[in-house]
Amino acid sequence: AMSTYCFAYGHGTKEFEYNEADILKVVRTKDFTPMQDVEHQVLQAVENPIGSPALSEIIKPGDTVAFICNDPTRVANSDIFMPILVNEMNRLGVPDENMRIVFSLGTHRAMTDAEMVEQVGAEVAGRLKMYNSIATNQDDFEYFGETSFGTPVWINKLLCDVDHVILTGTIVHHYFSGYGGGRKAVLPGCAAMETVRKNHSWMLDPRAGLGQMEGNPCYDDQMEGVALFAKNRSLFLFNAVLNAKHEFLKIFAGDYIKAHKEACRFVDEVYGCEIPREADLVIASCGGYPKDINVYQMQKTMDNAMCAVREGGVVVLLAECIEGSGSAKLEETFKRLKTAAAIREELENNFQIGANKAFAITRPLGKAKFILVTALDPEMAKSMLFTATTDNVEDAIAMAKTILGNEHPSTILMPEGSLTVPRVA
């Protein structure tokens, strides 16, 4: 029997019919009841932390505190929890003038004042000093030595002269660091460009992947780097796990290693999804805007779809890409180097942020063919080594079946492709 499916695309949706008998699995996030009474839960979390004394035992009156907060490329909900945490600090004897917010930009562009206000809410923005951590301002960073991976550890000075650093943020899977959150607030979040460049160069290693922690050189290097910084310092983690609608599911506070590990297990429960086997064909949507705003963002969904498709299979990916590639460096790298092998070779010799996204895009293309349902310029898509583009899902499915030489390919559907991480049972 044919069923109709409706997948998010840009600000709208696209519908298509599909034969139910061919579907192995529809991969979705697991439904958990969103948190009720967030303020109460925030305070509960910091009073009963994981692997650490309560916040009220750690904070002494007159202490100085730096909060690390997410930039707009991550859904953070900082505007909800920051007023609660700041007021709690006041209650514990820390006045507003003893607190600051440092935005963990990593290598992303500087935030405007308006964006800062939007991220933490007008009330907190009016009370606390706020700063961008800009990776290219080398003078803003203090040196903490080198990791065993050869990464020089430069951390923003704004985190170095305070009594306590509170690492905030949300946790999702990450395509080469394993998971977001935890130590990432510091490194890469508040690290200098050379620190990030060297750390991220380990993404070329096959052990660097989704949901991989120990043994993943990218993750291990970050942990080592943050440990060098954390020595004799007070770090306290405040990480939330949200659902697809950006509602709070659970808060993990306390020791930046132990609380984070526990949070990652929960992330697997919410966003990890068991599949019976890898499929011939995967039909995935990034989940609409802003997850499919450009190729740069779309790449995260490609990695998730790669977990569900067999070697030599096909992925039909719904990604509008209204803003094109999202990175001049990305376009330039593909135009100049033309093949996956050439891109990898150049990065091995000279790893550059921006060009690394070109490698991230070719990695899934090495496993399966990708047909894009998109508004992306067909020439650009071709230069980026995608198999085909169309704005019509039916056409894309027909092309996929022709390539596979099979009218009834085993199929996995991924309507929330940027969020869900399939794994073979």
N, C-alpha and C positions, 0 to 999 in steps of 0.2 A: 504493500500500500504506500502511496505517496503522502508525505507530510510536508506542511509548509513551515519554513523556519525564517525567523526575522533577526538579522544580525545588525549591530550598530555600525554606522559608517559616517564619519565626520559628525555633523550635528544631527544627522538623520539616521535612517535605517535602509537596509536592502533585504528584500524577500526572495526566497527561492524554494523550489520544491525538491524533495529528495526521497529516494526509495528507502523506507525504514529497514528493510531486510538487509541492506548493505552497511548499516551503521553499527559499528562495534561498540561505540560509547560516545555520549555527549559529556564533555569535560567541563564541569562547573565548579565554582567555589562552594565549599561546604557551608550550609546555613547555620550560623550561630546567632543566638539572641543578642542584639546589640546591648551595650551597657546602659543600665538605668542609673540615674543620679551620678553623673560623671564626677562632680566635685567631691562627693563622699568617697568614690573609688580612688581618685587621685590621692587624697589624703591618707586613705587606707594603705595604698601602695607604698608611700614614702615612710609610713609609720611601721610597716611590716615588710621591710625589703628582703630581697633574696641575697644571702651570703654577705650581709653587711649590717652594722648597727642601724637603728632608726635614724632618720634625718634629724630628728629633734635631739639625738644624742651627739651627732656629729657637729652640728652647727652651734657655735658659741656666739653670744651677743657681741656685736662689733666686728664680726668676721667679714671678709670680702669674698664675693662670689661672682664667677663668670658662667653664664648660661651659653651653651652652644645650641643654636637653633637652625633649622633647615631653611634652604633657599626655595624659591617657588617651583623648582623642577621636581620637588618631592611633595607629595600630599602629606602635610604635617599635623594639621589641627592645633598648631602652637597657639593660635588665638584663643583656643578653648582652655588649654591647661596652663599657659603661662601666667594669667592673672591669679590663678589658684596657687601656683608655686611661689610667686612673688609675694603675695599676701601672707603665705605661710612663713616665708623668710622674715618678713616684718615681725610676725608674731614671735619668732625665735630670736628677735633682737638685731636683725640685719636691716639697716635703713636703706631706702632706695639708692642713695648716693654711693653705697658700698657694693652695688650690683651693676653688672653690665651684660649686654647680649652681644655675642660674636656669631655672625652668620657663616656657616660652614659651606662656602661656595665651591670648595675644591678648585677646579680650573674653570668654573662657569663665570659668566660676566658679573660685574658688580651690580648689586641691587639698587634701585632708586629709593629715595626716602618713602615714597608712596607704597612701594612694594614691601618695605620693612614694616610700615604701619599695618599693612594688610596681613602680613605673616603672623605678627604677635598681638594684633588688636590695638586700637587707638589708646586705650587706658594705659597699658604697659609701655607702649611706645612713648607716651608723654611723660612717663616716670623714670625710665631707665635709659642710660646712654647705649647707643647701638652702633656696631661696627661691621663692615664687610671684611672678611679675610680674603685678601686678593693675592693669589699665588705668585704673581709676577713682581710684587713689591718686596724684593729680597730682604731689604732692611727691616721689614716687619717681623722677621722670624729669628728664633734662637736655635742654636745647634745642640743636639743631644747625642751625637755620635752616629755610628753606622751599624746597620743590622748585618746579620750573617749573609744576607742576600745582596749586600753591597749598596743598600739604599741609605743615603745620607738623611738623617732625621732632623728636619727643620720645622719647628712648630711655632705658630703665631705667638708673639710676645704677650699679647693680651690675655693669654691663658697661663702665663708663667709667673705673674706677680700677684696672684690671688690665693686665698686660703683654700678655696674649693672650686672645682670645675664640675658643673652639672651637664652631662651629655644628654641632650634630648633628641627626639626624632621618632620615626616610625620604621617598622621592619617589613621588608618584602624580600623575595629571592633576588639575587643579583647574578648577572650572567657570567661574571668571571671572579667576583670576590666571594661567591657562595651565598651570602646574605648581606643585606644592608644593615643599618643600625649599629649599636654597640660602638666598637673602636672606630668605626668609619667617621664618626663626628669629628674626631681629632685628625685621623689620617685615613683618607685624603682630605677630609673636610676643611681642616684648618692648617694644612701643610703647604710648604713652598713648592713651586712648580717642579723643581728638580727632584724633590721627594716623590711627588705624584708620578712624574714621568718614569722614574726608575721602578717604583712599585708596580705601576700599570704595565710595564714592559713584560711582566711575568704572565700577563694574559695569553701570551703566545704559547705557554706551556699547556700541554693537553690535560694536566691535572687541575687547571684553573677552570671551574665550571659552576653551573647552577647548583646550589644546595651543598657545595663541597666546602668543608671547613678544614680540619687538620689534613695536612698533606697537599693542600692547595697552596702553592708558593705565594700567590697574591695575598691570601688570607693570613698565612703564617708570617709573612713579612710585615703586614699591617699590625698584627698582634705584637711582634717583636719591637717595632718602632714605637708603638703606643706605650709598651712596657718601659722603654728607655725614658720616655717623657714622664710616665706615671710614678716612677721611683720617688719615694718620700713625699708624694703629693696625695691630696684627697680628691679622688674622682668618684662621682656618684651618677649612676645611670637612670634615666627615665625614658623608657621606650614604650610606645603603644603599638598594638596591632589593630588595624582597621579592617572593615569589610569593604566590598566593592563599592558601596555607597558612601564610603569614608566615615562610617560611624565607628565609635570605639567598641572593640570586642573585649580587649583585655589590656591591662597595663603591667609592665614588668619594670620594677625599680630595684636599685641596690648595686651590688658589685658589678663592674662593667663587663666582666668575663662570665661569671656564673649566671647573672640575671639574663644576659644576652643569649646564652646557650639554651636556657629554659624557654625563652621567647621564640627562638628558632624552631624548637620542637613544635610549638603551637602554630607557627607560620606554616609548617608542613601539614598540620591537620587542616588548617583553613584553606590553603591555596594549593597544596599538593593533591594530586588525584591519581588513583591507580587505574591503569588501563590493562586490558587482557594481553595485548601485544601491540607492536608497532604496526601502523596501518599503511596500506598502499597510498591512500589519499587522506590528507588532512584539510578540512575547510575551517579557516580561522578568521576571526575578526579581532583587531587590536582592542576593540571595546569602544570605538568611536573617539571623538575629540575629547581631550587633547592627546590621547595615546596614539592617534594616527595623524597628528598635525604635520609631521615630516618624516623623512626616511630615518633620521637620527633616532626618533622616538620609536618608530615602527620596528627597529632592529630587536628590541626586547621581546616582542611577540614572535619574531622569527626564531629566536633561541628556544622559546617555549614550544613552538610548533615542531621544532627539530626533535624534541624529546618524544614526539608522538608518531613521527613518520619513519617508515623503513628506509634503509639505504636504497637509493635509486628510485624512491617514491616521488610523489608530487604534493606540494602545498598550494592551495588556493587561498590567498591572503587578502582580506578586505581592509584596505588602508587608503583613505582618501588623499593624504599628503598634500593638503591645501597650500602649505608653505614650502612645497618642493623638498629639497634634500635636507634643509636645516643647517647645512654646514658647507661653506665654500671650500674648506680644506678637504672635505669628503669628496666633493665633485672633482676637484683638482687632482686628487690622488688617483681616482679611477680613470680620468681622461689621460693622465700621463703614463700610468703603469699597466693598465689594460687587462692584466690577468691576476688571478688569486695568488699564484706562485710569486709573481713580481712584487706584489704588495707585501707578502710575508717576508720576502728576502730583504726588502728595503727596511722594514720595521726591525728585523733582526740586527741589521747594521746600524740603524739610526732610528730609535723608537720615538715617535712624535705623537702628542695628544692631538686628536682630530683625525689624523691618518689612521690611528688605531681603530676608529669606527669602520673604516673601509675593510679592515681585516675581520672585524666582528660581523660584517655583513656577508663576507665571502665564506665564513666558516660554515653556516647552515647550507649555503649553496653548494658546498662540497658533498653534502649528504643527499640532498633532494633538489628537484627543480621547483622553482617558485613562480607561480602565475599571479600577478597582482591585479586585483580589482581596485582601480585607483584613478585619480585625476592627474597623476604624475605624468610629465612629458615622456612619451614613449622612447624618444632618443636617449633621454637621461637614464631611464630604467634599463635600456639596453646596454648603455655604457657601464652601468653598475652590475651587469651580468645576470639580470633577471631574465627568465625564459620568455615571458610575454606579458603584455598589459591589455586590459579591457576595462570598460566601466559597467560590464554586465556579468552578473554571477553565473547565469546559465551558460554563456559563452565560455567562461573560464572553466566550468566543470566539464563541458564538452571537450575542450582542448586537453584537459587533464586525462580524460578517459582515452582519447586518441593516443597521447604519449604513452600511457600505461598499456595500451592495447587490450583494454578490459572494460566491458560495459557495466560490470558490477564489482568495482574495486572495494576492498574492505576500507571503511571510512571512519574517521574520528572527527567529530565536530567540536570546535573550540570557540564558543561565542564570547568568552571573556579572556581572549588569548594573551593579553599583556599581564594578566594576574595569575593564571593557572599554570602549574608545572606538572605535566604528566610524568608518571614513572611506571614502568612495567611491573606488574604485581609479582 
